């Protein structure tokens, strides 16, 4: 989406100087109509008459086939990301870079601001054994990079291992952006990059509260404040008070009783509402771990990790979200929030050193 709220595809398709031959839609689709975990499928866009290929959860070989079938010589990536590792947009970019390297195509990445403006990486680094569509390589939960910086890092560190060579990559840098800018400082309108990302404050808490996707606590998808409202039928007033007692920087919690945040059934879901009091002080990863620890301790008979495995062979989605079993097993064993966070500091430090080589904006 451009500053004037026109869709970039519409603008390019109407420009005779550009030979736009196909569109490739990620999760949520290129028009943004699909909910989490969905896409728009293959279709012909009625406005531009261009073929639209569905890239969500496709392998690099499948993507290379799409690119070849469409007859492209350059793949342009321009999607507004929101900052955490489990955003599927950056992994669609990564797989597309692998596909282009294998097929001998050029990749151009148009850079956009990282809305959470993290100036240092945070959280656990992915163990490649837990790679999935929400994390393909060893980067931390909050990478603190723009998409162009990530593309440079992917191309230098990971793409050659998959394709035998780096992609032919060109990045188009932003003008005037600094890492200390808030989203409001950019002067850009906030256009929700997905249906459940309605505000900038949603993006700030998302790296922490999305971890509840790996539990039986609802993240408020389908409400007016997804990821800012979380709850479950077994929760009561004690949870909000316990969180406020922790005095987490940049954050306050309030009690809320509401109709069930989807997808939980039941007449009443009690929970809490997150309020970002100071964005610059908020550590969303610490928030997420603290909230998980607190709800697990207060409600041991109600809380559960989501098991997406088969009978007799458990597989916990939280491990894919955090990048390894560490968070789950550490909390299960009663470790404190500080102990859990200390457990990933050495690997985070190694990533931070690698990250420095690929930064564009200092």
C-alpha positions as CSV (number, residue, x, y, z in Angstrom):
1,X,0.0,0.0,0.0
2,X,1.3,3.5,-0.9
3,X,1.1,6.6,1.2
4,X,-2.1,7.7,-0.6
5,X,-3.6,4.2,0.2
6,X,-3.5,3.0,-3.4
7,X,-2.4,-0.6,-3.8
8,X,1.0,-0.9,-5.3
9,X,-0.1,-3.6,-7.7
10,X,-2.9,-1.3,-9.1
11,X,-0.4,1.5,-9.6
12,X,2.2,-0.6,-11.3
13,X,-0.4,-2.4,-13.5
14,X,-1.6,1.0,-14.8
15,X,1.9,2.2,-15.7
16,X,2.9,1.5,-19.3
17,X,6.6,1.6,-18.3
18,X,6.3,-1.5,-16.2
19,X,5.8,-5.0,-17.6
20,X,3.9,-6.5,-14.7
21,X,3.0,-10.1,-15.5
22,X,1.9,-11.7,-12.3
23,X,1.2,-11.2,-8.6
24,X,2.3,-13.5,-5.8
25,X,0.1,-13.4,-2.7
26,X,1.4,-14.4,0.8
27,X,-0.5,-15.3,3.9
28,X,-3.7,-13.2,4.1
29,X,-3.5,-12.8,0.3
30,X,-2.2,-9.8,-1.7
31,X,-5.4,-7.9,-1.1
32,X,-5.4,-8.8,2.6
33,X,-8.8,-10.6,2.7
34,X,-7.8,-13.9,4.3
35,X,-7.6,-14.6,8.1
36,X,-4.6,-16.0,9.9
37,X,-3.4,-19.3,8.4
38,X,-5.2,-18.6,5.2
39,X,-4.6,-17.1,1.8
40,X,-6.6,-16.2,-1.3
41,X,-5.6,-19.1,-3.5
42,X,-4.9,-18.9,-7.3
43,X,-7.2,-16.5,-9.2
44,X,-7.2,-13.8,-11.8
45,X,-7.5,-10.4,-10.2
46,X,-10.7,-8.8,-11.5
47,X,-9.2,-5.3,-11.3
48,X,-5.9,-5.7,-13.1
49,X,-6.6,-9.0,-14.9
50,X,-3.3,-10.4,-13.7
51,X,-2.8,-14.0,-12.6
52,X,-2.4,-14.2,-8.8
53,X,-0.3,-17.1,-7.4
54,X,-0.7,-18.3,-3.9
55,X,2.7,-18.5,-2.2
56,X,1.6,-19.2,1.4
57,X,3.3,-22.3,2.7
58,X,4.8,-23.1,-0.6
59,X,8.3,-24.6,-0.9
60,X,11.2,-22.8,-2.8
61,X,10.8,-25.4,-5.6
62,X,7.1,-24.7,-5.9
63,X,7.8,-21.0,-5.9
64,X,10.5,-21.4,-8.6
65,X,7.8,-23.2,-10.7
66,X,5.4,-20.3,-10.2
67,X,8.0,-17.8,-11.2
68,X,9.0,-19.8,-14.3
69,X,5.3,-20.4,-15.3
70,X,4.6,-16.6,-14.9
71,X,7.6,-15.7,-17.1
72,X,9.1,-13.2,-14.7
73,X,12.7,-12.1,-14.7
74,X,12.5,-10.0,-11.5
75,X,10.6,-10.7,-8.3
76,X,9.7,-7.6,-6.3
77,X,9.1,-7.9,-2.6
78,X,7.3,-5.0,-0.9
79,X,5.3,-6.0,2.2
80,X,4.9,-4.2,5.5
81,X,6.3,-6.5,8.2
82,X,5.7,-6.1,11.9
83,X,8.9,-7.3,13.5
84,X,8.8,-10.8,15.1
85,X,10.3,-14.0,13.7
86,X,7.0,-15.7,13.5
87,X,5.7,-13.3,10.8
88,X,5.2,-15.4,7.8
89,X,5.9,-12.5,5.4
90,X,9.7,-12.6,6.0
91,X,9.8,-16.4,5.4
92,X,7.9,-16.0,2.1
93,X,10.6,-13.5,1.2
94,X,13.3,-16.0,2.3
95,X,11.8,-18.9,0.3
96,X,11.3,-16.6,-2.7
97,X,15.0,-15.6,-2.5
98,X,16.0,-19.3,-2.5
99,X,13.7,-20.0,-5.5
100,X,15.2,-17.0,-7.4
101,X,18.7,-18.1,-6.7
102,X,17.9,-21.6,-8.0
103,X,16.1,-20.2,-11.1
104,X,18.6,-17.4,-11.9
105,X,16.1,-14.6,-11.3
106,X,16.7,-11.2,-9.7
107,X,15.1,-10.2,-6.4
108,X,14.4,-6.6,-5.5
109,X,13.3,-5.8,-1.9
110,X,11.7,-2.4,-1.3
111,X,12.4,-1.5,2.3
112,X,9.7,-0.4,4.9
113,X,10.0,0.7,8.6
114,X,10.1,-1.9,11.3
115,X,7.1,-0.6,13.3
116,X,8.2,-1.8,16.7
117,X,11.5,0.1,16.2
118,X,13.5,-2.3,18.3
119,X,17.1,-1.2,18.4
120,X,18.5,-4.5,19.7
121,X,17.4,-8.1,19.1
122,X,15.4,-9.9,21.8
123,X,14.2,-13.4,22.7
124,X,15.3,-16.9,21.9
125,X,17.0,-17.8,18.7
126,X,15.4,-20.6,16.6
127,X,16.9,-24.1,16.7
128,X,16.7,-25.2,13.1
129,X,15.3,-28.5,14.2
130,X,12.1,-26.5,14.9
131,X,12.0,-24.7,11.6
132,X,8.5,-24.2,10.1
133,X,6.5,-21.6,8.2
134,X,6.8,-19.3,11.2
135,X,10.6,-19.6,11.4
136,X,13.0,-21.0,8.8
137,X,16.4,-20.2,10.1
138,X,18.3,-19.2,13.3
139,X,17.2,-15.7,14.0
140,X,15.7,-14.4,17.4
141,X,12.1,-13.9,18.2
142,X,12.5,-10.1,17.7
143,X,15.2,-9.6,15.0
144,X,15.2,-5.7,15.2
145,X,15.8,-5.4,11.4
146,X,14.0,-4.0,8.5
147,X,12.9,-6.4,5.7
148,X,15.8,-5.2,3.5
149,X,18.3,-5.7,6.2
150,X,16.9,-9.2,6.8
151,X,17.1,-9.9,3.1
152,X,20.8,-9.0,3.2
153,X,21.3,-11.3,6.2
154,X,19.4,-14.1,4.6
155,X,21.4,-13.8,1.4
156,X,24.7,-13.7,3.2
157,X,24.1,-16.4,5.8
158,X,21.4,-18.8,4.7
159,X,20.4,-18.7,1.0
160,X,23.6,-20.2,-0.3
161,X,23.1,-23.3,1.9
162,X,19.8,-24.0,0.3
163,X,20.4,-22.9,-3.3
164,X,24.2,-23.4,-3.7
165,X,24.7,-19.7,-4.3
166,X,23.4,-16.3,-3.1
167,X,20.5,-14.7,-4.9
168,X,21.0,-11.7,-7.2
169,X,19.6,-9.2,-4.6
170,X,19.0,-5.5,-4.9
171,X,17.5,-3.6,-2.0
172,X,15.9,-0.1,-2.2
173,X,16.6,1.8,1.0
174,X,14.3,4.2,2.7
175,X,15.1,7.8,2.9
176,X,14.9,9.6,6.2
177,X,14.2,6.7,8.5
178,X,16.0,6.2,11.8
179,X,15.9,3.4,14.3
180,X,14.7,5.7,17.0
181,X,11.6,6.8,15.1
182,X,8.1,5.8,16.2
183,X,5.6,4.9,13.5
184,X,3.9,8.2,14.0
185,X,7.3,10.0,13.3
186,X,7.3,8.5,9.8
187,X,4.1,10.3,8.8
188,X,2.9,7.1,7.1
189,X,-0.7,5.9,7.7
190,X,-1.1,2.7,9.6
191,X,-2.7,0.2,7.2
192,X,-3.2,-3.1,9.0
193,X,-0.8,-5.6,7.4
194,X,-3.1,-8.4,8.4
195,X,-6.7,-8.6,9.7
196,X,-5.6,-9.0,13.3
197,X,-3.1,-6.1,13.4
198,X,-5.3,-3.1,13.6
199,X,-3.0,-0.7,15.5
200,X,0.7,0.1,16.1
201,X,0.2,-0.9,19.8
202,X,-1.0,-4.3,18.6
203,X,2.4,-4.7,16.8
204,X,4.3,-3.8,20.0
205,X,2.7,-6.5,22.2
206,X,2.4,-9.1,19.4
207,X,5.9,-10.7,19.9
208,X,4.8,-11.5,23.5
209,X,1.1,-12.2,23.4
210,X,1.2,-14.2,20.2
211,X,2.9,-16.9,22.3
212,X,-0.5,-17.7,23.6
213,X,-1.2,-19.2,20.2
214,X,0.7,-22.2,21.7
215,X,-1.7,-22.5,24.7
216,X,-5.4,-22.9,25.5
217,X,-5.6,-19.1,26.3
218,X,-7.2,-17.1,23.5
219,X,-5.3,-14.1,22.1
220,X,-8.5,-12.2,21.3
221,X,-8.5,-12.9,17.5
222,X,-11.9,-11.7,16.2
223,X,-12.3,-9.0,18.8
224,X,-11.6,-5.3,18.3
225,X,-8.3,-5.6,20.1
226,X,-6.5,-8.9,19.1
227,X,-3.3,-9.7,21.0
228,X,-4.2,-6.8,23.5
229,X,-7.1,-8.8,25.0
230,X,-6.3,-12.3,26.1
231,X,-8.3,-14.7,28.3
232,X,-9.8,-18.1,29.1
233,X,-12.9,-19.3,30.9
234,X,-10.8,-20.4,33.9
235,X,-9.2,-17.0,34.5
236,X,-10.3,-14.6,37.3
237,X,-9.3,-11.3,38.7
238,X,-6.1,-12.6,40.3
239,X,-4.3,-12.7,37.0
240,X,-4.4,-8.9,36.2
241,X,-3.4,-8.1,39.7
242,X,-0.5,-10.5,39.6
243,X,0.8,-9.0,36.4
244,X,0.6,-5.5,37.7
245,X,2.5,-6.5,40.8
246,X,5.4,-7.5,38.5
247,X,5.7,-3.8,37.4
248,X,6.7,-4.7,33.8
249,X,8.2,-1.7,32.2
250,X,6.1,0.1,29.6
251,X,3.0,-2.0,30.3
252,X,-0.1,-2.1,32.5
253,X,-2.9,-4.6,32.7
254,X,-6.6,-4.3,33.3
255,X,-9.3,-6.8,34.1
256,X,-11.9,-7.5,31.5
257,X,-14.9,-9.8,31.2
258,X,-16.2,-10.3,27.7
259,X,-17.9,-12.6,25.3
260,X,-15.4,-15.3,24.2
261,X,-12.5,-14.1,22.2
262,X,-12.4,-16.5,19.3
263,X,-11.9,-19.4,19.0
264,X,-12.7,-20.4,22.6
265,X,-16.3,-21.6,23.3
266,X,-18.3,-20.8,26.4
267,X,-20.6,-18.0,27.6
268,X,-18.0,-15.9,29.4
269,X,-14.2,-15.6,28.9
270,X,-12.4,-13.6,31.6
271,X,-9.0,-12.2,31.0
272,X,-7.0,-9.0,30.8
273,X,-6.4,-6.1,28.5
274,X,-2.9,-5.0,27.7
275,X,-2.1,-1.3,27.6
276,X,1.2,-0.1,26.2
277,X,2.2,2.7,28.6
278,X,5.6,3.4,27.2
279,X,6.6,1.8,23.9
280,X,10.3,2.6,24.3
281,X,10.5,0.8,27.6
282,X,8.4,-2.2,26.7
283,X,10.1,-5.6,26.2
284,X,7.4,-7.6,24.6
285,X,9.3,-10.9,24.9
286,X,9.7,-10.5,28.7
287,X,6.0,-9.5,28.8
288,X,5.1,-12.7,27.0
289,X,7.2,-15.0,29.2
290,X,5.9,-13.2,32.4
291,X,2.3,-13.6,31.3
292,X,2.8,-17.3,30.5
293,X,4.5,-17.9,33.8
294,X,1.8,-16.1,35.8
295,X,-1.2,-17.8,34.2
296,X,0.5,-21.2,34.4
297,X,1.3,-20.7,38.1
298,X,-2.2,-19.3,39.0
299,X,-4.3,-21.8,37.1
300,X,-2.4,-25.2,37.0
301,X,-5.6,-27.1,36.5
302,X,-6.9,-25.0,33.6
303,X,-3.8,-23.9,31.7
304,X,-2.4,-26.2,29.0
305,X,0.1,-26.1,26.1
306,X,-1.5,-26.8,22.7
307,X,-0.5,-30.2,21.5
308,X,-0.6,-30.4,17.7
309,X,1.0,-33.8,17.5
310,X,-0.6,-37.3,17.2
311,X,-1.8,-39.6,20.0
312,X,1.3,-40.8,22.0
313,X,3.5,-38.4,20.1
314,X,3.0,-34.9,21.5
315,X,4.2,-31.8,19.5
316,X,3.8,-28.5,21.2
317,X,3.2,-25.4,19.0
318,X,4.8,-23.2,21.6
319,X,8.1,-24.8,20.7
320,X,7.8,-23.6,17.1
321,X,6.8,-20.1,18.3
322,X,9.7,-19.7,20.7
323,X,12.1,-21.7,18.5
324,X,12.9,-24.6,20.9
325,X,11.5,-26.5,23.9
326,X,13.4,-24.3,26.3
327,X,10.6,-21.9,27.3
328,X,8.0,-24.6,27.8
329,X,10.3,-27.0,29.7
330,X,11.8,-24.2,31.8
331,X,8.4,-22.9,32.8
332,X,7.2,-26.4,33.5
333,X,10.1,-26.9,35.9
334,X,9.3,-23.7,37.8
335,X,12.1,-21.5,36.6
336,X,11.7,-17.8,37.1
337,X,11.2,-15.3,34.2
338,X,14.8,-14.1,34.6
339,X,16.1,-17.6,34.5
340,X,14.1,-18.4,31.3
341,X,15.4,-15.2,29.6
342,X,19.0,-15.9,30.8
343,X,18.8,-19.3,29.0
344,X,19.0,-17.8,25.5
345,X,21.5,-14.9,26.1
346,X,24.6,-16.5,24.6
347,X,22.9,-17.5,21.3
348,X,21.3,-14.1,21.2
349,X,24.7,-12.4,21.6
350,X,26.1,-14.5,18.7
351,X,23.2,-13.4,16.4
352,X,23.6,-9.7,17.4
353,X,27.2,-9.8,16.2
354,X,26.1,-11.3,12.8
355,X,23.3,-8.8,12.6
356,X,25.6,-5.8,12.8
357,X,27.2,-6.8,9.5
358,X,23.9,-6.4,7.6
359,X,22.4,-3.2,9.0
360,X,21.7,-0.4,6.7
361,X,20.4,2.3,9.1
362,X,22.7,3.1,12.1
